[in-house]
Amino acid sequence: MKLVEMELFQVPPRWVLLKLTTEDGVVGWGEPVVEGNPEASMAAVREFWPWVEGRDPRRIEDLFQTLHRGTFYRGGAVISSAIAGIEQACWDIAGRALGVPAYQLMGGAVRDRIDVYQWIGGDRPMSADDTSAQAEQLLKTGVRAFKMNVCGSMGYTATLAQVAAVVDRVAAVRERVGTEVDIALDFHGRVHRNVAKVLLQELEPFRPMFVEEAVLPEHGELFADLAASTTIPLAAGERLFSRWQFKPVLEQRGLGVLQPDVSHCGGIWEARKIAAMAEAYDVVLAPHCPLGPITLAASLQLDACTPNFLIQEQSMGIHYNSGGDVLDYVANPEVFRIENGSMAVPAGPGLGVEIDESAVRAATAKPHTFDKPVWRLPDGAIAEW
């Protein structure tokens, strides 16, 4: 079995889909995307193609080693995401060739259902009433857990009013949805250390499932200090690439939840290795996934065979400014059906999702956009968004 053809599709709202085909017509799909920089990730895939063409897609470990170690400047968002998309497509082909789900080739399923959550609200936090109303609507779709941004741009310090606004918003949502619903909170790297400590202490009474990116991931050495000051589990990982970037975070023992993204960290198998490392530190996995149907399908394959899995992010029903939804490109949407907060472990071959190729091709004619705002503080200084 050899790979003979590669096609890339840039589709709304902000995704890149990859189709690999073998000489005997077996097709696999991957999602090699860096949100906001699609041309960069697509260029990286094209540069990798001479190393991929003619290779056996079932030799996934060897292919990963070739692409990772063959580049002198390794890792990073663009290269790791390009490798991830290629790797996902190879898992899809390997499973389809044998007629089994990809997770069967990684030790088999360890669960029957996969808990999921969804992000609510905008990048700029909504009012407490609007956030609570959106949470209530989401619960009607079968989702039993969600994540919300807690703040907008923050400086190195925060006023009492800024802290109170965060606390009031979270308190209102918790009161509205009750104690049977899990709420995760996302600081999104917008908060600096001193403010993070204050917010974590103030938010403890609402028992969030975790706080994501309490500080920027490049300040990973601070997670241990923050973790010692709170009972809330700290989470991060969407902006970490490969097991080598997760290794020091685990060694420093600051995170209770890892969030690798199977379209950014190097692929499904790399995420599985990260999960195994985390298990040795008694840390759980909550894979990051605000992306498209292939990333979600690939994540479910990982979740199915990972003992220390906690919950899976997904973004069905979230419509960005440029349009587009996960299910727009899926021919078997039932595979992503949510019932009482969870999805069934996929039973189909490969990644378990059937891509509607005609819909994909038609969507390439639409604009592909990603809002990369520049946020500034009241004094004009740049802020994290």
C-alpha positions as CSV (number, residue, x, y, z in Angstrom):
1,M,0.0,0.0,0.0
2,K,1.4,3.4,-1.1
3,L,0.3,7.0,-0.8
4,V,-0.1,8.5,-4.3
5,E,-2.2,11.6,-4.0
6,M,-2.7,14.6,-1.7
7,E,-5.3,17.3,-1.7
8,L,-5.8,20.3,0.6
9,F,-9.1,22.1,1.2
10,Q,-9.4,25.5,2.9
11,V,-13.0,25.7,4.2
12,P,-15.1,28.0,6.5
13,P,-15.1,28.9,9.2
14,R,-11.3,28.5,9.7
15,W,-10.3,24.9,8.9
16,V,-8.0,23.1,6.6
17,L,-8.9,19.5,5.5
18,L,-6.4,17.1,4.0
19,K,-7.3,14.1,1.8
20,L,-4.7,11.3,1.2
21,T,-5.3,8.5,-1.3
22,T,-3.5,5.2,-1.8
23,E,-2.7,3.5,-5.0
24,D,-5.6,1.1,-4.4
25,G,-8.1,3.9,-3.8
26,V,-8.3,3.9,0.1
27,V,-8.9,7.5,1.3
28,G,-8.0,9.0,4.6
29,W,-8.7,12.5,6.0
30,G,-6.8,14.7,8.3
31,E,-7.0,18.3,9.6
32,P,-3.6,20.1,9.4
33,V,-4.7,23.6,10.5
34,V,-3.3,26.5,12.5
35,E,-6.2,28.8,13.2
36,G,-5.4,32.2,11.7
37,N,-2.5,30.9,9.6
38,P,-4.0,28.3,7.2
39,E,-1.6,29.1,4.4
40,A,1.4,28.4,6.6
41,S,0.1,24.9,7.6
42,M,-0.9,24.1,4.1
43,A,2.6,25.1,2.8
44,A,4.2,22.8,5.4
45,V,2.1,19.9,4.3
46,R,3.1,20.5,0.7
47,E,6.8,20.7,1.7
48,F,6.4,17.3,3.6
49,W,4.6,15.6,0.6
50,P,7.9,14.4,-1.1
51,W,8.7,12.6,2.1
52,V,5.2,11.1,2.3
53,E,4.5,10.2,-1.4
54,G,5.1,6.6,-2.1
55,R,5.2,5.6,1.6
56,D,3.1,3.0,3.3
57,P,0.5,5.0,5.4
58,R,0.3,2.1,7.9
59,R,3.9,2.8,9.1
60,I,2.7,5.6,11.2
61,E,5.4,5.7,13.8
62,D,8.1,5.6,11.2
63,L,6.4,8.4,9.2
64,F,6.1,10.6,12.3
65,Q,9.8,10.0,13.1
66,T,10.7,10.9,9.5
67,L,8.7,14.1,9.5
68,H,9.7,15.2,13.0
69,R,13.3,14.3,13.0
70,G,13.9,15.1,9.4
71,T,13.3,18.8,10.1
72,F,16.3,20.5,11.7
73,Y,14.0,23.1,13.3
74,R,11.5,20.9,15.0
75,G,8.1,21.3,16.5
76,G,6.1,24.5,16.8
77,A,2.6,25.2,15.8
78,V,3.0,25.0,12.0
79,I,5.2,21.9,11.7
80,S,3.4,20.0,14.4
81,S,0.0,20.8,12.9
82,A,1.1,19.7,9.5
83,I,2.5,16.4,10.8
84,A,-0.8,15.9,12.8
85,G,-3.0,16.3,9.7
86,I,-0.9,13.8,7.7
87,E,-0.8,11.4,10.7
88,Q,-4.6,11.5,11.2
89,A,-5.2,10.7,7.6
90,C,-2.8,7.7,7.9
91,W,-4.7,6.4,10.9
92,D,-7.9,6.8,8.9
93,I,-6.5,4.7,6.0
94,A,-5.0,2.1,8.4
95,G,-8.3,1.5,10.1
96,R,-10.3,1.5,6.8
97,A,-7.9,-1.0,5.2
98,L,-8.6,-3.4,8.1
99,G,-12.2,-2.5,8.6
100,V,-11.7,-1.4,12.3
101,P,-11.8,1.9,14.2
102,A,-8.3,3.4,14.7
103,Y,-8.6,2.9,18.5
104,Q,-8.6,-0.9,18.0
105,L,-5.1,-0.5,16.6
106,M,-4.0,1.4,19.8
107,G,-5.0,-1.2,22.4
108,G,-8.8,-1.1,22.0
109,A,-11.5,0.8,23.8
110,V,-11.4,1.3,27.6
111,R,-14.9,2.9,27.8
112,D,-18.2,2.8,26.0
113,R,-19.1,6.5,26.1
114,I,-17.1,9.7,25.9
115,D,-18.1,12.7,28.0
116,V,-18.1,16.0,26.1
117,Y,-18.3,19.7,26.8
118,Q,-18.8,22.9,24.8
119,W,-17.5,26.4,24.9
120,I,-20.1,29.2,25.4
121,G,-19.9,33.0,25.1
122,G,-17.6,35.2,23.0
123,D,-14.0,36.2,23.3
124,R,-15.2,39.3,25.1
125,P,-17.2,38.0,28.1
126,M,-21.0,38.4,27.9
127,S,-23.1,39.7,30.8
128,A,-24.0,37.3,33.6
129,D,-27.6,37.1,32.4
130,D,-26.6,36.5,28.7
131,T,-24.0,33.8,29.7
132,S,-26.5,32.1,31.9
133,A,-29.2,32.1,29.2
134,Q,-26.8,30.6,26.7
135,A,-25.8,27.9,29.2
136,E,-29.4,27.0,29.7
137,Q,-30.0,26.7,26.0
138,L,-26.9,24.5,25.6
139,L,-28.2,22.1,28.3
140,K,-31.3,21.5,26.1
141,T,-29.1,20.0,23.4
142,G,-27.9,17.2,25.7
143,V,-24.6,18.8,26.8
144,R,-24.0,18.5,30.5
145,A,-20.8,20.5,30.8
146,F,-19.5,23.7,29.3
147,K,-16.5,26.1,29.4
148,M,-16.7,29.9,29.5
149,N,-14.2,32.7,29.3
150,V,-14.1,34.6,32.6
151,C,-12.6,37.9,31.5
152,G,-11.6,40.2,28.7
153,S,-8.2,41.8,28.4
154,M,-6.3,42.1,31.8
155,G,-3.3,44.1,32.9
156,Y,-0.6,43.0,35.3
157,T,-2.9,44.0,38.1
158,A,-6.7,44.1,38.4
159,T,-9.1,46.5,40.1
160,L,-11.6,45.3,42.7
161,A,-14.3,46.0,40.2
162,Q,-12.7,43.8,37.6
163,V,-12.4,40.9,40.0
164,A,-15.9,41.4,41.2
165,A,-17.2,41.3,37.6
166,V,-15.6,37.9,37.0
167,V,-16.9,36.5,40.3
168,D,-20.4,37.8,39.7
169,R,-20.6,36.3,36.2
170,V,-19.5,32.9,37.4
171,A,-21.8,33.0,40.4
172,A,-24.8,33.9,38.2
173,V,-24.1,31.0,35.9
174,R,-23.6,28.5,38.7
175,E,-26.8,29.6,40.4
176,R,-28.7,29.3,37.1
177,V,-27.5,25.8,36.1
178,G,-27.2,24.2,39.5
179,T,-24.6,21.9,40.9
180,E,-25.3,18.9,38.6
181,V,-23.6,20.7,35.6
182,D,-19.8,21.0,35.3
183,I,-18.4,24.4,34.5
184,A,-14.9,24.9,33.3
185,L,-13.3,28.4,33.3
186,D,-10.9,29.7,30.7
187,F,-8.4,32.5,31.6
188,H,-7.1,32.1,28.1
189,G,-3.6,33.3,29.1
190,R,-5.0,36.8,29.6
191,V,-4.3,36.9,33.3
192,H,-0.9,37.5,34.9
193,R,0.4,35.7,38.0
194,N,-0.7,38.0,40.8
195,V,-4.2,38.5,39.4
196,A,-4.5,34.7,38.7
197,K,-3.9,34.0,42.4
198,V,-6.6,36.3,43.4
199,L,-9.1,35.0,40.9
200,L,-8.4,31.4,41.7
201,Q,-9.1,32.0,45.4
202,E,-12.3,33.9,44.7
203,L,-13.6,31.3,42.3
204,E,-13.0,28.3,44.5
205,P,-16.6,28.3,46.0
206,F,-18.1,27.6,42.6
207,R,-16.1,24.4,42.2
208,P,-15.1,24.7,38.6
209,M,-14.1,21.5,36.8
210,F,-10.8,23.2,35.9
211,V,-9.3,26.5,35.0
212,E,-7.7,26.6,31.6
213,E,-4.5,28.6,30.9
214,A,-4.5,30.4,34.3
215,V,-1.3,32.0,32.9
216,L,0.3,31.9,29.5
217,P,1.8,28.5,28.7
218,E,5.3,30.1,28.2
219,H,5.1,30.7,31.9
220,G,4.7,27.0,32.6
221,E,7.0,27.1,35.6
222,L,4.3,29.2,37.4
223,F,1.6,26.6,37.3
224,A,3.1,24.7,40.3
225,D,3.0,27.9,42.4
226,L,-0.6,28.6,41.4
227,A,-1.6,25.0,42.0
228,A,-0.3,25.2,45.5
229,S,-2.5,28.2,46.2
230,T,-5.9,26.6,45.1
231,T,-7.9,23.5,45.1
232,I,-9.1,24.1,41.5
233,P,-7.4,21.8,39.0
234,L,-5.3,23.8,36.5
235,A,-5.4,22.9,32.8
236,A,-3.3,23.8,29.7
237,G,-2.0,22.3,26.6
238,E,-3.6,23.7,23.4
239,R,-0.4,25.8,22.8
240,L,2.1,23.1,23.7
241,F,3.4,20.9,20.9
242,S,4.8,17.3,21.3
243,R,5.6,15.3,24.3
244,W,8.8,17.2,24.8
245,Q,7.0,20.4,25.6
246,F,4.6,18.6,28.0
247,K,7.4,16.8,29.8
248,P,8.7,19.8,31.9
249,V,5.1,20.8,32.8
250,L,4.5,17.3,34.2
251,E,7.8,17.3,36.0
252,Q,6.9,20.6,37.7
253,R,3.6,19.1,38.9
254,G,1.6,22.2,38.3
255,L,-1.2,20.9,36.0
256,G,-3.9,18.4,36.9
257,V,-5.4,18.4,33.4
258,L,-3.6,18.2,30.1
259,Q,-5.2,19.6,26.9
260,P,-3.2,18.4,23.9
261,D,-4.9,19.1,20.6
262,V,-4.6,16.2,18.1
263,S,-4.4,18.7,15.2
264,H,-1.6,20.7,16.9
265,C,0.6,18.4,19.0
266,G,1.7,16.0,16.2
267,G,-1.3,13.8,15.9
268,I,-3.3,11.0,17.6
269,W,-0.4,8.8,18.5
270,E,1.7,11.7,19.8
271,A,-1.3,12.7,22.0
272,R,-1.6,9.1,23.2
273,K,2.1,9.2,24.3
274,I,1.4,12.5,26.1
275,A,-1.5,10.8,27.8
276,A,0.7,7.9,28.9
277,M,3.2,10.3,30.4
278,A,0.4,12.1,32.2
279,E,-1.0,8.9,33.6
280,A,2.3,8.2,35.3
281,Y,1.9,11.6,37.1
282,D,-1.8,10.9,37.9
283,V,-2.9,13.7,35.6
284,V,-6.0,13.4,33.4
285,L,-6.6,14.3,29.7
286,A,-9.2,16.8,28.4
287,P,-8.2,17.2,24.7
288,H,-8.6,20.6,23.2
289,C,-10.9,20.8,20.1
290,P,-12.6,23.9,18.9
291,L,-11.9,22.7,15.4
292,G,-13.6,20.7,12.6
293,P,-15.1,17.2,12.1
294,I,-11.8,15.4,11.5
295,T,-10.1,16.8,14.6
296,L,-13.2,15.8,16.6
297,A,-13.3,12.3,15.1
298,A,-9.6,11.9,15.7
299,S,-10.0,13.1,19.3
300,L,-12.8,10.5,20.0
301,Q,-10.4,7.8,18.8
302,L,-7.8,9.0,21.3
303,D,-10.5,9.3,24.1
304,A,-11.8,5.7,23.5
305,C,-8.4,4.1,24.3
306,T,-7.0,6.4,27.0
307,P,-7.6,5.3,30.6
308,N,-6.9,8.7,32.1
309,F,-9.3,10.6,29.9
310,L,-11.6,13.2,31.6
311,I,-13.7,15.0,29.0
312,Q,-13.7,16.1,25.4
313,E,-14.2,19.6,24.0
314,Q,-16.3,20.0,20.9
315,S,-17.8,22.9,19.0
316,M,-20.9,21.7,17.2
317,G,-23.4,24.4,16.7
318,I,-21.0,27.2,17.2
319,H,-21.2,29.5,14.1
320,Y,-18.4,31.8,13.5
321,N,-18.7,35.1,11.5
322,S,-17.6,33.3,8.3
323,G,-20.2,30.6,8.7
324,G,-19.5,26.8,8.8
325,D,-20.3,24.2,11.4
326,V,-18.7,20.8,12.2
327,L,-21.7,18.9,10.8
328,D,-21.7,20.8,7.4
329,Y,-19.0,18.5,6.1
330,V,-20.2,15.2,7.7
331,A,-22.2,12.5,5.9
332,N,-22.9,10.5,9.0
333,P,-23.7,13.1,11.7
334,E,-25.1,10.5,14.0
335,V,-21.6,9.5,15.0
336,F,-21.4,12.8,16.9
337,R,-24.8,12.5,18.6
338,I,-24.8,13.8,22.2
339,E,-27.0,12.1,24.7
340,N,-27.0,13.0,28.4
341,G,-23.6,14.7,28.1
342,S,-21.7,12.0,26.2
343,M,-21.1,10.5,22.7
344,A,-20.9,6.8,22.0
345,V,-17.5,5.4,21.1
346,P,-17.3,5.4,17.3
347,A,-17.8,2.0,15.7
348,G,-17.0,2.8,12.1
349,P,-13.6,2.1,10.4
350,G,-10.7,4.5,10.6
351,L,-11.6,7.7,12.3
352,G,-15.2,6.8,12.1
353,V,-16.5,9.9,10.3
354,E,-17.6,9.9,6.7
355,I,-16.6,13.2,5.0
356,D,-19.0,14.7,2.5
357,E,-16.5,15.5,-0.1
358,S,-18.9,17.4,-2.4
359,A,-19.7,19.7,0.5
360,V,-16.0,20.2,1.2
361,R,-15.3,21.1,-2.4
362,A,-18.2,23.5,-2.6
363,A,-17.1,25.2,0.6
364,T,-13.6,26.0,-0.8
365,A,-15.3,28.8,-2.9
366,K,-16.3,30.6,0.3
367,P,-14.0,33.0,2.2
368,H,-11.9,31.4,5.0
369,T,-11.4,33.9,7.8
370,F,-10.2,34.0,11.3
371,D,-10.5,37.1,13.5
372,K,-7.1,37.8,15.0
373,P,-7.9,41.0,17.1
374,V,-5.4,43.3,18.5
375,W,-6.5,44.1,22.1
376,R,-5.2,47.0,24.0
377,L,-5.5,48.1,27.6
378,P,-7.0,51.6,28.5
379,D,-3.5,53.0,28.5
380,G,-2.8,51.8,25.0
381,A,-0.5,48.9,25.9
382,I,-1.0,45.6,24.0
383,A,-3.0,42.9,25.8
384,E,-3.4,39.2,25.4
385,W,-6.6,38.1,23.6
